[in-house]
Amino acid sequence: MANGSRVRITLSCSECKQRNYNTTTNKKNDPDRIEMMKYCKFCQKQTLHKETK
């Protein structure tokens, strides 16, 4: 399966800086860094997760 424009990214918690989630994104549709509210198992609450390198 060819995923030419999809790249793997890592989401890290903005509070504790732990890298919790891996996902893929289409860089043609979303060229900016992604920010999502996700559950952090280290903080034990929903926090803002930002895309890292």
CNS distance restraints for C-alpha pairs under 8 A (distance, minus, plus):
assign (resid   5 and name CA) (resid  26 and name CA) 5.66 0.50 0.50
assign (resid   5 and name CA) (resid  27 and name CA) 6.23 0.50 0.50
assign (resid   5 and name CA) (resid  28 and name CA) 6.71 0.50 0.50
assign (resid   6 and name CA) (resid  24 and name CA) 6.18 0.50 0.50
assign (resid   6 and name CA) (resid  25 and name CA) 5.35 0.50 0.50
assign (resid   6 and name CA) (resid  26 and name CA) 4.46 0.50 0.50
assign (resid   6 and name CA) (resid  27 and name CA) 6.44 0.50 0.50
assign (resid   7 and name CA) (resid  24 and name CA) 5.35 0.50 0.50
assign (resid   7 and name CA) (resid  25 and name CA) 5.61 0.50 0.50
assign (resid   7 and name CA) (resid  26 and name CA) 6.49 0.50 0.50
assign (resid   7 and name CA) (resid  27 and name CA) 7.12 0.50 0.50
assign (resid   8 and name CA) (resid  22 and name CA) 7.05 0.50 0.50
assign (resid   8 and name CA) (resid  23 and name CA) 5.75 0.50 0.50
assign (resid   8 and name CA) (resid  24 and name CA) 4.32 0.50 0.50
assign (resid   8 and name CA) (resid  25 and name CA) 6.57 0.50 0.50
assign (resid   9 and name CA) (resid  22 and name CA) 5.84 0.50 0.50
assign (resid   9 and name CA) (resid  23 and name CA) 5.49 0.50 0.50
assign (resid   9 and name CA) (resid  24 and name CA) 5.66 0.50 0.50
assign (resid   9 and name CA) (resid  25 and name CA) 7.08 0.50 0.50
assign (resid   9 and name CA) (resid  51 and name CA) 6.52 0.50 0.50
assign (resid   9 and name CA) (resid  52 and name CA) 6.81 0.50 0.50
assign (resid   9 and name CA) (resid  53 and name CA) 6.83 0.50 0.50
assign (resid  10 and name CA) (resid  19 and name CA) 6.73 0.50 0.50
assign (resid  10 and name CA) (resid  20 and name CA) 7.56 0.50 0.50
assign (resid  10 and name CA) (resid  21 and name CA) 5.77 0.50 0.50
assign (resid  10 and name CA) (resid  22 and name CA) 4.55 0.50 0.50
assign (resid  10 and name CA) (resid  23 and name CA) 6.41 0.50 0.50
assign (resid  10 and name CA) (resid  51 and name CA) 5.72 0.50 0.50
assign (resid  10 and name CA) (resid  52 and name CA) 5.52 0.50 0.50
assign (resid  10 and name CA) (resid  53 and name CA) 6.84 0.50 0.50
assign (resid  11 and name CA) (resid  19 and name CA) 5.87 0.50 0.50
assign (resid  11 and name CA) (resid  20 and name CA) 6.17 0.50 0.50
assign (resid  11 and name CA) (resid  21 and name CA) 5.08 0.50 0.50
assign (resid  11 and name CA) (resid  22 and name CA) 6.23 0.50 0.50
assign (resid  11 and name CA) (resid  23 and name CA) 7.79 0.50 0.50
assign (resid  11 and name CA) (resid  49 and name CA) 5.59 0.50 0.50
assign (resid  11 and name CA) (resid  50 and name CA) 5.23 0.50 0.50
assign (resid  11 and name CA) (resid  51 and name CA) 4.57 0.50 0.50
assign (resid  11 and name CA) (resid  52 and name CA) 5.96 0.50 0.50
assign (resid  12 and name CA) (resid  17 and name CA) 5.69 0.50 0.50
assign (resid  12 and name CA) (resid  18 and name CA) 5.41 0.50 0.50
assign (resid  12 and name CA) (resid  19 and name CA) 4.07 0.50 0.50
assign (resid  12 and name CA) (resid  20 and name CA) 5.70 0.50 0.50
assign (resid  12 and name CA) (resid  21 and name CA) 6.98 0.50 0.50
assign (resid  12 and name CA) (resid  49 and name CA) 5.12 0.50 0.50
assign (resid  12 and name CA) (resid  50 and name CA) 5.47 0.50 0.50
assign (resid  12 and name CA) (resid  51 and name CA) 6.45 0.50 0.50
assign (resid  12 and name CA) (resid  52 and name CA) 6.62 0.50 0.50
assign (resid  13 and name CA) (resid  17 and name CA) 4.82 0.50 0.50
assign (resid  13 and name CA) (resid  18 and name CA) 5.50 0.50 0.50
assign (resid  13 and name CA) (resid  19 and name CA) 6.45 0.50 0.50
assign (resid  13 and name CA) (resid  20 and name CA) 7.07 0.50 0.50
assign (resid  13 and name CA) (resid  40 and name CA) 6.85 0.50 0.50
assign (resid  13 and name CA) (resid  47 and name CA) 6.59 0.50 0.50
assign (resid  13 and name CA) (resid  48 and name CA) 6.14 0.50 0.50
assign (resid  13 and name CA) (resid  49 and name CA) 4.47 0.50 0.50
assign (resid  13 and name CA) (resid  50 and name CA) 6.58 0.50 0.50
assign (resid  14 and name CA) (resid  47 and name CA) 7.06 0.50 0.50
assign (resid  14 and name CA) (resid  48 and name CA) 5.74 0.50 0.50
assign (resid  14 and name CA) (resid  49 and name CA) 5.63 0.50 0.50
assign (resid  14 and name CA) (resid  50 and name CA) 6.60 0.50 0.50
assign (resid  15 and name CA) (resid  43 and name CA) 7.97 0.50 0.50
assign (resid  15 and name CA) (resid  47 and name CA) 7.26 0.50 0.50
assign (resid  15 and name CA) (resid  48 and name CA) 7.80 0.50 0.50
assign (resid  16 and name CA) (resid  42 and name CA) 7.63 0.50 0.50
assign (resid  16 and name CA) (resid  43 and name CA) 7.09 0.50 0.50
assign (resid  18 and name CA) (resid  42 and name CA) 7.82 0.50 0.50
assign (resid  20 and name CA) (resid  40 and name CA) 7.02 0.50 0.50
assign (resid  25 and name CA) (resid  30 and name CA) 7.36 0.50 0.50
assign (resid  26 and name CA) (resid  30 and name CA) 6.07 0.50 0.50
assign (resid  26 and name CA) (resid  31 and name CA) 7.89 0.50 0.50
assign (resid  27 and name CA) (resid  31 and name CA) 4.85 0.50 0.50
assign (resid  27 and name CA) (resid  32 and name CA) 7.95 0.50 0.50
assign (resid  30 and name CA) (resid  34 and name CA) 7.85 0.50 0.50
assign (resid  33 and name CA) (resid  50 and name CA) 7.29 0.50 0.50
assign (resid  33 and name CA) (resid  51 and name CA) 5.66 0.50 0.50
assign (resid  34 and name CA) (resid  50 and name CA) 5.98 0.50 0.50
assign (resid  34 and name CA) (resid  51 and name CA) 5.39 0.50 0.50
assign (resid  35 and name CA) (resid  48 and name CA) 6.67 0.50 0.50
assign (resid  35 and name CA) (resid  49 and name CA) 5.61 0.50 0.50
assign (resid  35 and name CA) (resid  50 and name CA) 4.53 0.50 0.50
assign (resid  35 and name CA) (resid  51 and name CA) 6.44 0.50 0.50
assign (resid  36 and name CA) (resid  48 and name CA) 5.67 0.50 0.50
assign (resid  36 and name CA) (resid  49 and name CA) 5.28 0.50 0.50
assign (resid  36 and name CA) (resid  50 and name CA) 6.63 0.50 0.50
assign (resid  37 and name CA) (resid  46 and name CA) 6.26 0.50 0.50
assign (resid  37 and name CA) (resid  47 and name CA) 5.47 0.50 0.50
assign (resid  37 and name CA) (resid  48 and name CA) 4.53 0.50 0.50
assign (resid  37 and name CA) (resid  49 and name CA) 5.95 0.50 0.50
assign (resid  38 and name CA) (resid  46 and name CA) 5.34 0.50 0.50
assign (resid  38 and name CA) (resid  47 and name CA) 5.77 0.50 0.50
assign (resid  38 and name CA) (resid  48 and name CA) 6.35 0.50 0.50
assign (resid  38 and name CA) (resid  49 and name CA) 6.26 0.50 0.50
assign (resid  39 and name CA) (resid  44 and name CA) 7.08 0.50 0.50
assign (resid  39 and name CA) (resid  45 and name CA) 5.62 0.50 0.50
assign (resid  39 and name CA) (resid  46 and name CA) 4.21 0.50 0.50
assign (resid  39 and name CA) (resid  47 and name CA) 6.21 0.50 0.50
assign (resid  40 and name CA) (resid  44 and name CA) 5.57 0.50 0.50
assign (resid  40 and name CA) (resid  45 and name CA) 5.77 0.50 0.50
assign (resid  40 and name CA) (resid  46 and name CA) 5.99 0.50 0.50
assign (resid  40 and name CA) (resid  47 and name CA) 6.50 0.50 0.50
assign (resid  41 and name CA) (resid  45 and name CA) 7.14 0.50 0.50
